[in-house]
């Protein structure tokens, strides 16, 4: 059974309340990985996975899911600035469908339009070297994606 949710409101209903979530920033060469605390309030950059092929990439993610008792996955959805979806968004959706066949945990999407820009700005403000920025940008971007989703989930739960 596929557990992919388009709307964050639908995902919120499917997520366990006291398990960490994982945020992913899918690039063509890397996957940025971030995780939350078990209260789903704070996102922390974890690692950048160098992409190989889906099976190898998914195996690495499944290790993180198992080791950290992850209860849900938030995938950054790279929409165009006008809100439309291009080839990268379709690729992200395909990744979600393939990953959903390997795990029963809920998977949702979060608009990631400005996450890499925000991550880059934060790293520049922290006076991070260019080399270090290139090493961490993807998992820092993943934490921006995850934090945005966590904040929205928190608002939804507070309102209900």
Backbone as JSON, one array per atom type, in Angstrom:
{
  "sequence": "XXXXXXXXXXXXXXXXXXXXXXXXXXXXXXXXXXXXXXXXXXXXXXXXXXXXXXXXXXXXXXXXXXXXXXXXXXXXXXXXXXXXXXXXXXXXXXXXXXXXXXXXXXXXXXXXXXXXXXXXXXXXXXXXXXXXXXXXXXXXXXXXXXXXXXXXXXXXXXXX",
  "N": [[0.84, -1.19, 0.0], [0.55, 2.18, -0.86], [1.77, 5.05, 0.74], [1.61, 7.96, 0.26], [1.32, 11.38, 0.55], [-0.18, 14.25, -0.72], [-1.07, 16.73, 0.35], [-0.08, 18.58, 3.19], [-1.78, 18.64, 5.34], [-3.17, 16.23, 5.16], [-1.07, 14.45, 5.45], [-0.33, 15.06, 8.07], [-2.34, 13.86, 9.61], [-1.7, 11.21, 9.28], [0.76, 10.81, 10.41], [2.79, 9.58, 13.13], [2.77, 10.97, 16.42], [4.93, 11.11, 18.16], [7.44, 10.47, 17.05], [10.52, 10.73, 15.31], [10.96, 12.68, 12.31], [12.04, 12.55, 8.87], [13.73, 14.63, 6.63], [14.21, 15.24, 3.18], [16.33, 16.46, 0.66], [16.37, 16.21, -2.56], [18.81, 16.01, -4.93], [20.41, 16.04, -8.18], [22.89, 14.86, -7.99], [23.29, 14.4, -5.3], [21.75, 13.57, -2.09], [20.34, 15.41, 0.33], [20.05, 14.97, 3.79], [18.03, 15.33, 6.61], [16.98, 15.27, 10.05], [14.36, 15.17, 12.53], [13.69, 15.94, 16.0], [12.13, 13.71, 18.39], [9.8, 14.95, 19.18], [9.02, 16.33, 17.05], [9.74, 19.01, 16.51], [12.17, 20.38, 16.0], [14.42, 20.61, 13.34], [17.38, 18.97, 12.24], [20.37, 19.1, 10.41], [21.71, 16.15, 8.89], [23.23, 14.36, 7.08], [24.87, 14.12, 3.84], [24.06, 12.24, 1.11], [25.81, 10.71, -1.42], [24.6, 10.32, -4.6], [23.98, 7.24, -6.21], [22.7, 4.71, -7.5], [19.14, 4.09, -7.53], [18.51, 1.85, -5.8], [20.78, 1.6, -4.13], [20.88, 4.14, -2.97], [18.38, 4.21, -1.67], [18.71, 2.09, 0.11], [20.6, 3.15, 1.89], [19.08, 5.25, 3.0], [17.05, 3.78, 4.22], [18.47, 2.55, 6.25], [19.02, 4.76, 7.89], [16.39, 5.44, 8.54], [15.6, 3.18, 10.01], [17.56, 3.1, 12.1], [17.11, 5.5, 13.42], [14.48, 5.42, 14.14], [12.46, 6.56, 12.44], [9.41, 8.17, 11.71], [8.1, 9.29, 9.57], [8.44, 10.77, 6.28], [9.58, 13.7, 4.73], [9.67, 15.08, 1.66], [11.45, 17.4, -0.23], [9.82, 19.31, -2.62], [10.61, 20.37, -5.7], [9.3, 22.93, -7.04], [8.6, 25.16, -9.82], [9.13, 28.74, -9.89], [6.68, 29.87, -10.52], [4.94, 28.09, -9.48], [4.35, 25.86, -10.97], [5.17, 22.48, -12.06], [8.19, 20.96, -13.0], [10.6, 18.85, -14.74], [12.33, 18.08, -12.57], [10.62, 18.03, -10.35], [8.92, 15.98, -11.12], [10.72, 13.88, -11.12], [11.27, 13.77, -8.38], [8.76, 12.97, -7.42], [8.64, 10.42, -8.59], [10.74, 9.19, -7.23], [9.65, 9.2, -4.65], [7.45, 7.45, -5.04], [8.82, 5.05, -5.62], [10.31, 4.71, -3.24], [8.23, 4.43, -1.44], [7.41, 1.87, -1.92], [9.17, 0.39, -0.53], [9.01, 0.94, 2.14], [6.69, 1.35, 4.84], [6.15, 3.72, 6.04], [4.63, 7.01, 6.27], [4.82, 9.35, 3.55], [5.43, 12.62, 2.55], [5.17, 15.8, 0.8], [7.0, 18.9, 0.57], [7.04, 22.26, -0.33], [9.9, 23.35, -1.78], [11.02, 25.62, -2.84], [12.7, 27.89, -2.07], [14.59, 26.83, -0.37], [17.33, 26.04, -0.73], [18.49, 28.48, -1.33], [18.02, 29.85, 1.08], [19.5, 28.23, 2.82], [22.09, 28.57, 1.79], [22.43, 31.32, 2.26], [22.36, 31.36, 5.08], [24.65, 29.86, 5.63], [26.6, 31.5, 4.51], [26.33, 33.74, 6.15], [27.26, 32.59, 8.47], [29.86, 32.58, 7.95], [31.04, 30.46, 6.58], [33.43, 28.45, 4.9], [33.95, 28.26, 1.33], [34.48, 25.64, 0.4], [33.56, 24.08, 2.55], [30.87, 24.89, 2.57], [29.98, 23.74, 0.16], [30.1, 21.09, 0.88], [28.16, 20.8, 2.86], [25.79, 22.03, 2.08], [23.56, 20.63, 0.96], [22.45, 18.94, 3.01], [21.9, 20.89, 4.87], [20.02, 22.39, 3.47], [18.05, 20.4, 3.36], [17.33, 20.41, 6.04], [16.1, 22.89, 6.23], [13.88, 22.46, 4.6], [12.61, 20.38, 6.06], [12.2, 21.73, 8.51], [10.4, 23.74, 7.78], [8.14, 22.18, 7.15], [7.75, 20.96, 9.67], [7.09, 23.2, 11.24], [4.67, 23.95, 10.05], [3.15, 21.61, 10.54], [3.08, 21.75, 13.32], [1.53, 24.09, 13.69], [-0.88, 23.19, 12.56], [-1.56, 21.14, 14.33], [-1.83, 22.55, 16.69], [-4.05, 24.05, 16.12], [-6.05, 22.19, 15.99]],
  "CA": [[0.0, 0.0, 0.0], [1.35, 3.4, -0.99], [1.44, 6.04, 1.77], [2.14, 9.24, -0.19], [0.31, 12.42, 0.78], [0.07, 15.52, -1.41], [-1.31, 17.87, 1.24], [0.53, 18.44, 4.51], [-2.88, 18.38, 6.27], [-3.44, 14.79, 5.1], [0.1, 13.8, 6.03], [-0.37, 15.28, 9.53], [-3.24, 12.87, 10.2], [-1.11, 9.87, 9.14], [2.04, 10.74, 11.13], [2.82, 9.37, 14.57], [3.08, 12.26, 17.06], [6.15, 11.11, 18.96], [8.55, 9.83, 16.35], [11.26, 11.67, 14.48], [10.7, 12.71, 10.87], [13.23, 12.73, 8.04], [13.56, 15.53, 5.49], [15.13, 14.95, 2.08], [16.53, 17.4, -0.44], [16.88, 15.37, -3.65], [19.49, 16.67, -6.03], [20.77, 15.07, -9.22], [24.11, 14.17, -7.58], [23.29, 14.12, -3.86], [20.5, 13.66, -1.32], [20.54, 16.0, 1.65], [19.21, 14.29, 4.78], [17.89, 15.98, 7.92], [16.06, 14.54, 10.93], [13.81, 15.98, 13.61], [13.63, 15.3, 17.3], [10.92, 12.88, 18.47], [8.65, 15.83, 19.39], [8.77, 16.93, 15.73], [9.78, 20.47, 16.6], [13.42, 20.95, 15.52], [15.12, 19.85, 12.29], [18.83, 19.02, 12.33], [21.05, 18.49, 9.25], [22.35, 14.9, 9.28], [24.29, 13.94, 6.16], [24.62, 14.2, 2.41], [24.3, 10.96, 0.46], [26.19, 10.81, -2.84], [23.69, 9.45, -5.34], [24.55, 6.21, -7.07], [21.47, 4.32, -8.19], [18.06, 4.14, -6.55], [18.61, 0.79, -4.81], [21.86, 1.92, -3.19], [20.46, 5.34, -2.24], [17.26, 3.82, -0.8], [19.24, 1.24, 1.18], [21.2, 4.05, 2.88], [17.99, 5.96, 3.68], [16.35, 2.81, 5.07], [19.32, 2.37, 7.44], [18.76, 5.93, 8.75], [15.0, 5.29, 9.02], [15.59, 2.14, 11.04], [18.43, 3.47, 13.21], [16.58, 6.67, 14.13], [13.03, 5.23, 14.35], [11.78, 7.61, 11.69], [7.98, 7.9, 11.56], [7.57, 9.89, 8.34], [9.44, 11.38, 5.4], [9.18, 14.91, 4.02], [10.52, 15.28, 0.48], [11.36, 18.72, -0.83], [9.29, 19.26, -3.98], [11.16, 21.54, -6.4], [8.38, 23.58, -7.99], [9.1, 26.37, -10.48], [8.71, 29.92, -9.14], [5.26, 30.15, -10.79], [4.15, 27.04, -8.85], [4.22, 24.7, -11.84], [6.16, 21.43, -11.82], [9.0, 20.58, -14.15], [11.21, 17.51, -14.69], [12.87, 17.75, -11.24], [9.5, 17.68, -9.47], [8.46, 14.66, -11.55], [11.74, 12.96, -10.64], [11.04, 13.65, -6.93], [7.55, 12.16, -7.25], [9.0, 9.04, -8.94], [11.55, 8.72, -6.1], [8.7, 8.94, -3.56], [6.7, 6.23, -5.37], [9.73, 3.92, -5.48], [10.63, 4.56, -1.83], [7.0, 3.98, -0.76], [7.3, 0.42, -2.1], [10.16, -0.24, 0.34], [8.71, 1.25, 3.54], [5.27, 1.64, 5.07], [5.96, 5.0, 6.73], [4.04, 8.04, 5.42], [5.71, 10.23, 2.8], [4.75, 13.83, 2.1], [5.99, 16.77, 0.06], [7.04, 20.28, 1.06], [7.54, 23.17, -1.35], [11.29, 23.67, -1.4], [11.51, 26.62, -3.79], [13.79, 28.77, -1.64], [15.36, 26.21, 0.71], [18.77, 26.09, -0.98], [18.86, 29.89, -1.21], [18.04, 30.16, 2.53], [20.63, 27.5, 3.4], [23.3, 29.25, 1.32], [22.49, 32.59, 2.98], [22.72, 31.07, 6.48], [26.05, 29.43, 5.66], [27.42, 32.69, 4.25], [26.29, 34.55, 7.38], [28.08, 31.9, 9.46], [31.23, 32.7, 7.46], [31.49, 29.12, 6.22], [34.28, 28.47, 3.71], [33.31, 27.76, 0.1], [34.61, 24.19, 0.36], [32.65, 23.53, 3.57], [29.5, 25.12, 2.09], [29.63, 22.73, -0.87], [29.96, 19.79, 1.55], [27.01, 20.74, 3.77], [24.62, 22.75, 1.57], [22.41, 19.77, 0.7], [21.74, 18.54, 4.23], [21.36, 22.1, 5.49], [18.78, 22.65, 2.72], [17.08, 19.4, 3.82], [16.82, 20.82, 7.35], [15.16, 23.99, 5.97], [12.65, 21.82, 4.1], [11.97, 19.69, 7.18], [11.75, 22.7, 9.52], [9.18, 24.36, 7.26], [7.05, 21.21, 7.32], [7.51, 20.8, 11.11], [6.39, 24.39, 11.71], [3.29, 23.84, 9.56], [2.51, 20.54, 11.3], [2.85, 22.28, 14.66], [0.38, 24.99, 13.6], [-2.08, 22.38, 12.31], [-1.9, 20.41, 15.56], [-2.27, 23.53, 17.69], [-5.38, 24.53, 15.72], [-7.08, 21.14, 16.09]],
  "C": [[0.88, 1.25, 0.0], [0.85, 4.44, 0.02], [2.06, 7.38, 1.4], [1.02, 10.27, -0.08], [0.73, 13.71, 0.09], [0.0, 16.69, -0.45], [-0.72, 17.58, 2.62], [-0.55, 18.15, 5.56], [-3.19, 16.89, 6.33], [-2.3, 14.0, 5.72], [0.06, 13.9, 7.56], [-1.21, 14.22, 10.22], [-2.62, 11.47, 10.21], [0.18, 9.7, 9.97], [1.87, 10.39, 12.6], [3.25, 10.69, 15.23], [4.4, 12.28, 17.81], [7.25, 10.27, 18.32], [9.22, 10.88, 15.49], [10.8, 11.58, 13.03], [12.02, 12.94, 10.14], [12.88, 13.66, 6.89], [14.61, 15.23, 4.45], [15.14, 16.06, 1.06], [17.18, 16.6, -1.57], [17.52, 16.22, -4.73], [19.83, 15.62, -7.08], [22.0, 14.26, -8.81], [24.13, 13.75, -6.12], [21.88, 14.14, -3.29], [20.87, 14.23, 0.04], [19.56, 15.35, 2.61], [19.23, 15.09, 6.09], [16.9, 15.15, 8.73], [15.52, 15.51, 11.98], [14.0, 15.24, 14.93], [12.31, 14.52, 17.36], [9.65, 13.7, 18.74], [8.25, 16.55, 18.11], [8.75, 18.45, 15.79], [11.03, 21.09, 15.98], [14.08, 20.03, 14.49], [16.63, 20.06, 12.44], [19.44, 18.39, 11.07], [21.78, 17.23, 9.7], [23.51, 14.54, 8.36], [23.89, 14.21, 4.73], [25.01, 12.85, 1.8], [24.66, 11.22, -0.99], [25.33, 9.83, -3.61], [24.46, 8.49, -6.23], [23.43, 5.71, -7.97], [20.4, 4.15, -7.13], [18.21, 3.09, -5.46], [19.63, 1.07, -3.73], [21.45, 3.12, -2.32], [19.37, 4.99, -1.23], [17.76, 2.98, 0.37], [19.86, 2.11, 2.28], [20.12, 4.77, 3.69], [17.24, 5.03, 4.63], [17.14, 2.51, 6.34], [19.05, 3.52, 8.42], [17.36, 5.83, 9.36], [14.93, 4.3, 10.18], [16.35, 2.59, 12.29], [17.83, 4.6, 14.06], [15.08, 6.6, 14.4], [12.21, 6.34, 13.69], [10.31, 7.22, 11.46], [7.35, 8.48, 10.32], [8.67, 10.58, 7.57], [8.83, 12.6, 4.72], [10.18, 15.1, 2.88], [10.34, 16.71, -0.02], [10.88, 18.59, -2.27], [9.72, 20.52, -4.71], [10.22, 22.09, -7.47], [9.11, 24.75, -8.67], [8.55, 27.57, -9.7], [7.24, 30.25, -9.37], [4.35, 29.06, -10.2], [3.98, 25.8, -9.7], [5.33, 23.68, -11.52], [6.88, 21.07, -13.11], [9.58, 19.18, -13.96], [11.76, 17.13, -13.31], [11.77, 17.35, -10.27], [8.98, 16.29, -9.84], [9.43, 13.58, -11.06], [11.58, 12.71, -9.13], [9.82, 12.77, -6.66], [7.83, 10.68, -7.56], [9.81, 8.43, -7.8], [10.63, 8.34, -4.94], [7.93, 7.64, -3.81], [7.57, 4.99, -5.18], [10.07, 3.65, -4.01], [9.43, 4.01, -1.05], [6.8, 2.47, -0.91], [8.22, -0.34, -1.15], [9.9, 0.0, 1.83], [7.24, 1.64, 3.68], [5.06, 3.0, 5.74], [5.44, 6.06, 5.75], [5.09, 8.94, 4.78], [4.89, 11.42, 2.33], [5.73, 14.76, 1.39], [5.92, 18.14, 0.72], [7.66, 21.14, -0.03], [8.94, 23.65, -0.94], [11.87, 24.82, -2.21], [12.7, 27.44, -3.31], [14.69, 28.16, -0.58], [16.87, 26.29, 0.49], [19.29, 27.52, -0.87], [18.99, 30.27, 0.27], [19.23, 29.48, 3.2], [21.95, 28.18, 3.04], [23.5, 30.56, 2.09], [22.93, 32.36, 4.43], [24.18, 30.66, 6.59], [27.0, 30.6, 5.39], [27.48, 33.57, 5.5], [27.13, 33.93, 8.48], [29.55, 31.88, 9.05], [31.85, 31.33, 7.14], [32.34, 29.2, 4.95], [33.53, 27.88, 2.51], [33.34, 26.23, 0.04], [33.62, 23.55, 1.34], [31.19, 23.71, 3.15], [29.09, 24.05, 1.09], [29.43, 21.35, -0.24], [28.65, 19.69, 2.33], [25.72, 21.33, 3.22], [23.39, 21.85, 1.43], [21.7, 19.33, 1.98], [21.27, 19.74, 5.05], [20.06, 22.49, 4.79], [17.69, 21.67, 3.15], [16.5, 19.81, 5.18], [15.87, 22.01, 7.21], [13.83, 23.44, 5.49], [11.9, 21.18, 5.27], [11.44, 20.68, 8.21], [10.48, 23.41, 9.06], [7.97, 23.46, 7.46], [6.72, 21.03, 8.81], [6.72, 21.99, 11.67], [4.92, 24.34, 11.29], [2.52, 22.76, 10.32], [2.17, 21.0, 12.71], [1.65, 23.22, 14.7], [-0.92, 24.22, 13.42], [-2.52, 21.67, 13.59], [-2.4, 21.35, 16.64], [-3.69, 24.01, 17.4], [-6.46, 23.47, 15.92], [-7.41, 20.76, 17.52]]
}
